[in-house]
Amino acid sequence: MQNDVNALFRTMADPTRRALFERLCRDGELTVGALTAQSGVSQPAVSKHLKQLKEAGLVRDRHAGRQTHFTAQPQALAPMLDWTSRMSAFWESRFDSLDDLLKRMDQ
């Protein structure tokens, strides 16, 4: 589980990969050419980022003739979301404790 979270964070740490993933989430299935057209990076770079997203399970590819179509797999973010939820609960309890302490100090 921890390795899954680490791999997801490493993969999503790159702003270009995040942008490609977000675009696929927003626009649905797209070809490498369509993703390259608005990415601001070269086609080989887009392909490399898509390979890393695929290895992390964040995208799925489908070949149709000479074109490869990619689709986002947002459910693959579940381990990352679980981790952030646990951390959120941890920090909320810490802030509640700090708030209680500050209120006692004011009395």
C-alpha positions as CSV (number, residue, x, y, z in Angstrom):
1,M,0.0,0.0,0.0
2,Q,2.7,2.5,1.0
3,N,4.5,1.7,-2.3
4,D,1.3,2.5,-4.2
5,V,1.0,5.9,-2.5
6,N,4.7,6.7,-3.1
7,A,4.4,5.8,-6.8
8,L,1.3,7.9,-7.1
9,F,2.9,10.9,-5.4
10,R,6.1,10.6,-7.5
11,T,4.1,10.3,-10.7
12,M,1.8,13.2,-9.9
13,A,4.6,15.4,-8.6
14,D,5.5,16.4,-12.2
15,P,3.4,19.4,-13.4
16,T,3.3,18.2,-17.0
17,R,2.0,14.8,-15.9
18,R,-0.6,16.4,-13.7
19,A,-1.7,18.6,-16.6
20,L,-2.0,15.6,-18.9
21,F,-4.0,13.6,-16.4
22,E,-6.3,16.6,-15.6
23,R,-6.9,17.1,-19.3
24,L,-7.8,13.5,-19.8
25,C,-10.1,13.6,-16.8
26,R,-11.8,16.7,-18.1
27,D,-11.9,15.9,-21.9
28,G,-12.2,12.2,-21.9
29,E,-10.3,9.9,-24.3
30,L,-7.6,11.7,-26.4
31,T,-4.9,10.7,-28.8
32,V,-1.2,11.4,-28.2
33,G,-1.4,14.0,-31.0
34,A,-4.3,15.8,-29.3
35,L,-2.5,15.8,-26.0
36,T,0.7,17.1,-27.6
37,A,-1.0,19.9,-29.4
38,Q,-1.9,21.9,-26.3
39,S,0.8,20.6,-23.9
40,G,3.6,22.9,-24.7
41,V,6.1,20.0,-24.8
42,S,7.3,17.7,-27.6
43,Q,5.5,14.5,-28.7
44,P,8.3,12.3,-27.3
45,A,8.1,14.1,-24.0
46,V,4.3,13.6,-23.9
47,S,4.7,9.9,-24.7
48,K,7.2,9.5,-21.9
49,H,4.9,11.2,-19.4
50,L,2.0,9.0,-20.6
51,K,4.1,5.9,-20.1
52,Q,4.8,6.9,-16.5
53,L,1.1,7.7,-15.9
54,K,0.2,4.3,-17.4
55,E,2.8,2.5,-15.2
56,A,1.2,4.1,-12.2
57,G,-2.3,2.9,-13.3
58,L,-3.5,6.5,-13.9
59,V,-4.2,6.1,-17.6
60,R,-5.2,3.3,-19.9
61,D,-4.3,3.2,-23.6
62,R,-6.2,1.8,-26.6
63,H,-4.6,1.3,-29.9
64,A,-6.6,2.0,-33.1
65,G,-4.6,1.7,-36.2
66,R,-1.6,3.9,-35.9
67,Q,-3.0,6.0,-33.1
68,T,-3.0,5.4,-29.4
69,H,-5.9,6.8,-27.4
70,F,-5.5,7.5,-23.7
71,T,-8.2,7.5,-21.0
72,A,-7.8,8.7,-17.4
73,Q,-8.4,6.2,-14.6
74,P,-9.2,8.6,-11.7
75,Q,-10.1,5.7,-9.4
76,A,-6.4,4.9,-9.4
77,L,-6.0,7.9,-7.1
78,A,-7.8,6.0,-4.3
79,P,-4.6,5.2,-2.3
80,M,-3.5,8.8,-2.4
81,L,-6.9,10.0,-1.3
82,D,-7.0,7.5,1.5
83,W,-3.6,8.8,2.7
84,T,-4.6,12.5,2.5
85,S,-7.8,11.7,4.4
86,R,-5.9,10.0,7.2
87,M,-3.4,13.0,7.3
88,S,-6.3,15.4,7.3
89,A,-7.9,13.7,10.3
90,F,-4.5,13.7,12.1
91,W,-4.0,17.4,11.6
92,E,-7.6,18.3,12.5
93,S,-7.2,16.5,15.8
94,R,-3.9,18.4,16.4
95,F,-5.5,21.7,15.6
96,D,-8.4,20.9,17.9
97,S,-5.9,20.1,20.7
98,L,-4.1,23.4,20.0
99,D,-7.3,25.3,20.1
100,D,-8.2,23.7,23.4
101,L,-4.8,24.6,24.8
102,L,-5.1,28.2,23.7
103,K,-8.5,28.6,25.2
104,R,-7.2,27.3,28.5
105,M,-4.3,29.7,28.4
106,D,-6.7,32.6,27.8
107,Q,-8.7,31.8,31.0
